[in-house]
């Protein structure tokens, strides 16, 4: 019995370390909200939470898109720019000429999905293709709308502006995104997508088509990034091609904070969503503490470095045991 206790203790410690790491994004989010509520109790009201969390929805959706790309051992450097393009399309063409706007949105998502096929066909690294695509998205956006403006269609504003009265709409929408992402990940499709991120050679030898699932991966990501662009227009009631610029790197930070592996094959849907919400609240937290917003990016970086350090220490301790 004593021998079993000794042999089991490393595994118990390793499990505890993993549990602490997986709880990190939730602990961080809870801490941020606790500080803000203690400084201003009105934050805890339904209106206060909506004002605080609704702007986070766009980053949550972009993070969901980035998470599926990272799950395939790739990084998309154009996902934020694509969300900005969708925002411009929805505030211009979709508002003025709904059928043409709907067609433009369909073509944009199809083009985004096609990036996966291009990478497989030409064996070009994702980081190169998506970076090049980001310039295309921004160029089209500027051609359609050189300066911020446009208007959100009434139905789009209503889609993100409803209320149930007893719970903040923002929490319901963020929870719905988390649920959808979790369901996709648990489906056989999600297992296959993670399989290509973990061991693509084995997946190909088993008969799975890398091109087909690259297209599916980028189609899923394109749909989430497109939804982020629509939410930007609905929340801001206008559009700006640069509105999603910061989302690209923040989404990478969020998926890492949430417990996803940049090497692919391991994703954490709910953790990534929690990481996205936490990062989006940093600016509001600094404002609550009367700290200049100039420190926003630096604070986000420090949080990411701290979590990565914690993750590294946890991993090292597990390997030593």
GIKA-V186184 format. One record per run of one state. SS is the DSSP state (H for helix, E for strand, C for the rest). FROM is the first residue (numbers start at 0). LEN is the number of residues. If there is no record, write none. Layout:
SS/FROM/LEN
SS/FROM/LEN
//
This chain:
C/0/1
H/1/38
C/39/1
H/40/4
C/44/1
H/45/8
C/53/2
H/55/16
C/71/7
H/78/13
C/91/1
H/92/4
C/96/1
H/97/25
C/122/3
H/125/19
C/144/4
E/148/1
C/149/4
H/153/8
C/161/7
H/168/18
C/186/1
H/187/18
C/205/4
H/209/27
C/236/2
E/238/1
C/239/7
H/246/11
C/257/11
H/268/12
C/280/1
H/281/7
C/288/4
H/292/28
C/320/1
//
